[in-house]
Amino acid sequence: MAATEPDTATGTETATASVVGASGFAGGELLRLLAGHPSFELAQATSREYANRTVGSVHPNLRSLDLRFADPGDLDSVDVLFAAAPHGVAMEHVDEWCAVADTVVDLSADFRLDAEGQYDEWYDGHGAPEHLDDAVYALPELSREDLAGADLIASGGCNATATILGLLPLHEAGLLDDAQVVVDVKVGSSEGGAGGGPASSHPERSGVVRPYAPTGHRHEAEIEQALDISVSFTAHAVDMVRGASATCHVFPASDASGGSEDEHSGSSGVPAESPSKSDLWAAFRETYGDEPFVETVAGGSGTYRYPEPKVVAGTNGAEVGFEVDPENGRVVTFAAIDNVVKGSAGQAVHAANLALGYEETAGLDQLGLHPVGSP
């Protein structure tokens, strides 16, 4: 493998990194983040379609990089390989990638789930199930302790990431036990990828709020696995480029009955008592008080009173928040992320920082922009 070398500016060892599938949106964000990272040396970017062309010819914001796309069949040995290929590619090439890199970080869904049976249910099976036990889910707020020294890292899906971040404080406070959970996520067109097809083209996307996965979205499996709950999940395509916004409706189980006869009501038909705002503030502070990339935004003053994707566009930050509906025994949580940074490339770099023992915020300290037109 490529040996790390000390970085005299930071006092840490530098690691070589390559990006497979570097011509897509997530691949481009990986290149952007790694190019500005103090401890990564960007060694290779691959694209079968654009082999030998400059990176800047596909990603105009990266024209200053002196780097050309290589064919993915000509991989060099590196310390870390980031894979931003479509679903199904990583499971086909994982042995090859592990042979040329000490750490593989996969941004697809190929290693996010724990068991082969889950892939039979939610996808089209799995071609390398022997690696599922080796993979560590990349969301650091959930799996930080497991990431140190990890060899195979599975970056989370953007819709799942936003949902998990919004629900995690309730999970850790025991408020999701036997609760009914309904999630509505609105996402930007970049989620469809650089080859997203007619539904992601600007004329078709402009002005819409379009349900594209009313039921059965594959990210349900990630959410249910991470939080050990059952969730009803719907996704909408909306008129923005970057961003994912998750609104989660939680109906806690009735303490009096230990369950509910009318979905989220007690045996008397009266809604279960919801936690107070002070309870929720305590839960969110306990979960995220020391997290470098998560900010709690719950009410307050100003125009942006709740989490908003525009505010975190281009960053690895996440905004989370909540509101209480005592009359209906309901808690509403919110989470907003940039789907191609926190929901993809930034999460992958964050996880790699932890795996290699770097400062976890290294290369990810970009602040958001305001105002922003189309994020």
N, C-alpha and C positions, 0 to 999 in steps of 0.2 A: 504494500500500500504506500501511498505518498506520505512521507514523514512530515509531521508538523515542525515548524521552526519558530523560535522566539520572535515576537514582535517587539522591537526595541521601544516603540512609542507607547505601547500599553503594558508591557511587562508580561504579556500572556503569549502562549504559543498560537501561531496562526495555523489554520487548517485549509487545505485545498477543497474546493467544492465544484461540482458540476450540476447542471440542470438538464434533465431529459424532458423533452416536450416543451422546450423553451419558447416556442413561437406563439403559444396561447396566452390568454390574459393572465392566468395564474403564473405561468412560466415567466412572462415579462415582469410581473411584480417580484418574483424571486430574484431575477437578474438585478432589478433596481435595488432591492434591499441588500443583496449580497455585495453589490458593487460599492455600497456605502458602509459596509460592515467592517469594524476595526480588526476583526480576528479571522475573517474568511478571505481567501484569495480565490477569486472566480477563475476557474481553469478552463471550463468547457461548457458550451451550450449546444444542445442537439436539436435538430429538426430535419426530418427526412425530406419534407417539402421544400425547405429553404436552405438546404446544405450548400455551404460555400458562400452564401450571401451574408452581408454584415447584419449584425443584430439590429442596428439602427434602421435598416431598411424595412423592418417589420415593426419595431417599437421605436417610433420617432423620438420619444423622450430619452432614449438611450444612444443617440447618435454619437455621443462623446466616447462611448466604450470602444476600445480597439479589440473587437472580438467578432468572429464569424461563426455561424452555425456549422456544426459538424454533423456527419451522418450518425444516427444512434447506434449503428453497428460498429462504430470505431471509438468505443469508450476508452478513455484513459483511466488509470488508477488514481483515485482521489481519497481523501479522508471521508467526505460526506457527499452522497449523491441524493439530490432532490429530484423526485419524479413527479412531473405535472402532466402525465399522460391520461388519456381517457380510461374509464372503467374497463377492466379486463386485461390491460397491458401489463400492469405490475405483476399480477399473479403469473403471467406467462414468462416474465423476464426476471423474477425476483432472485433466482439462483445466480444468474449472470451478473446482476447488479451487486449482490452481496459478495461476489468474487472480486470485484474491482473497487469496492468501497467498504470502509470499516463500519459506516453508519448509512443506512438507507432511510430516507424520509419520503413516504408516499402520500401524495395529496389526493389520490383517488379513493374510492370506497372499498378497494380490494382487501384491506386488512383491518377495517374498522370494527367489524363484528367478531364475536368470540368463537362462534361455532359454525361448522360447515352446514348444519341444518338451517341456520338463519339465512345463509346465502341461497339455499334451495327455496326458501320461502319468499325472500324479498328480491332476489336477483335471479340469475340463471345458473346457479351452482357456483362451485369454486374449483379452480384448477390447481391450486397449491395449498390445500387445507393444512398440511403439515407445518406451515409457517404461522397459522393463526394464533397459536399459543405464544409465539415469540414476539408478536407485535404489541406495542404499547400505544394506547390512544393518546393523541398529541395535545389535547386541551389541557394546558398547564394548571389552570384553576381547579381542575378535577383530578389530574394525575401527576402532579409535579414530582412526588417522591418516587414514582416508578420510572421517570424519564432519565434519571442519572445513569449514564453508561449504556443506554438502550441501543441495540443494534438495528432494529427495525421499528420505525415509528409510523403510525397511521394518523395523518392529519384529519381532523373532523370535518364533516360537511357544514356548509355555511348556515343552512336553516337549522340544523341540529345544534350548532354552536350557539346561535342566538337564543334558541329555546332553552337549552341547558343553562346558560348563564342567567336567564331570567328566572328559572325555577330552582336553581341550586340552593339559595338561602332557605327556601321553604323546605326543600328536601332535608337539609342538614338540621333544621329546627323540628323535624318530624311532622310538618304540616301537610305533607303530601300522602301520608299514610291513609290508604283507603279513600283518598279524595278523588273526585271527578275532575279531570283536567282537559280543557279544550284549548287548542292552540291555533291561532291564525297568524301566518307569516306572510309578509309582503316583501318581494325581492325585486332587484333591478335586473336589467337585461344582460349584464355581464355574467350572471349566473349560468346562462345558456352557453357560455364559452365563445371563442372566436368563430366557431362554425355552428352557431346556434340555430341556423335555419330561418325560414320565413317568419315564424312566430316572434323571433327576436329582432327582426329588421325594424328600422326606425319608423317607417310609415305604419306598420302594423302595431308596433308597441306604443306609439305616441297616444297619450290621453287615456290609456286603458287602466282598468282595475279588473283583471281577468283571472278567474279561478282556473288554474291549470292542473292542480292535483287536489281535488275536493276530498278524496279519501285515498288511503293506501300509499301515501308518499313514502319512499324508501327510508327517508331520514327518521321516520317513526321508530324504526328498529334501533337506531343509535340512541335516541332519546330514552326509550324504554329500557335499554340496556344500561345506560349511564345512571339513571335515576331510580331504576327498579319500580317503575310505575306503568300504568296503562294510560295512553294519551290518544285523544281524538285530534287529528292534525289536518289542517287545510292550508294550501299555499296559493298566493295570488301573484301574478305578474303585474307590476305597476310601472308607471312612466318615470323611471329613473334608471341611470346607468349603473351606479354603484349603490350598494346598501342592502341590508336585510333588517327588517323590523318585526320582532316577534311580540305578539300580544297573547298572554296566557291567562285564561279564565280558570280559576281554581275554586272548587266548591269543597271545602273541608268536610270530612265525615262528622256526623253529629256525635259529640262527646257523650250525650245522654244515652243514645241508643246503640253506640258502637257500630253503627251502619246507617243505612238509609233505605226507606221504602220507596220514596218518590225521588229517585236519583240523588239529589243533594239535600233532601229534607229529612228531618227526623221522623219518628213514627207518628208524631202528631201533625205532620205536614208543615211544621214551622221550620224555616231554614236553620241549619246548624249555625252556631255563633261563630262569626269570623274573628280572627285575631285583631287586636287593636293596631293603630299606626305605630305606637311605641314598640309593640312586639315586633313588628316588621322592620322598623329601623334597627332594632337590636339584632335581628337575624341578618340583615344585609350588612351591617357593620361587622358582625362576627365573621361573616364569610369573606367579605371583600375589603376589610379595613387595611390589610397589608398588601393587597394586590396592586401591582404597578400599572396595570392596563385597564382596570375596571373602575368606573365612577358611578356612584349612586345619584340619580337625579329623580326626585320624587316630589312633584308639585313645585312649591316655591313661586318666585315671581319671574317676570320676563316672558318673552315670546316662546322660548324653548323650555317649557316646564317639565317635559317628560323626555325620555330618550328619543333621539332623532338621528337617523343615518347621515344627514348632511353634516352634522357636527363632527363626526368621526371619519369622514371620507378621507382616504389616503393614509390612514393611521392604523396602528394595531390596537387602538383603544376600543373599549366597549362601554356604552352607557346602559345602566339598568335602573329600574324604578318600580314603583308599585302604587296601587290605590286600593282602598277598602270600600266595599259595598255591603254595609251591615244589614240592610233590609232584606237582601237576598242571600246573605251568608256567603258572599263571594269576595275573593281576593283577585285583583287583576295585577299581573306583573308585566313589565315591558323590558325589552332589550333591543339595542340598536348597534349594529356593527357595519363595517365595510366588508362586504362578502369576499372580496378578493385579497384583503389583507388579513384582518383578524379571523375571517372565515376561511382562509386558505393559506396564502404565502406567508403572511406575518405569523400566523399560528405555527407554521412549519419551522420558521427560523427561530421563534421563541423556544420551541421544543428542542431544536438542535442546540441552541445555547445551553439549555439545561443538560442535555445528553453529554455535551463535551466539557461541561464545567465552566463555561463562560458566564460573565455577568448576564443575567437573563434578559435585561433590557437592551443589550448591545445591538446596535444597528436598527433599533426599533423606536427611537425617541422622537419620531416626527410628530409635530403638532398638526392639528386640523386647520382648515381654512375657513374664513368667514369674511364676506359672504361667499356662497358657493352657488353657481347656477345649476347645472345638471351634474350631480356628484358621480 
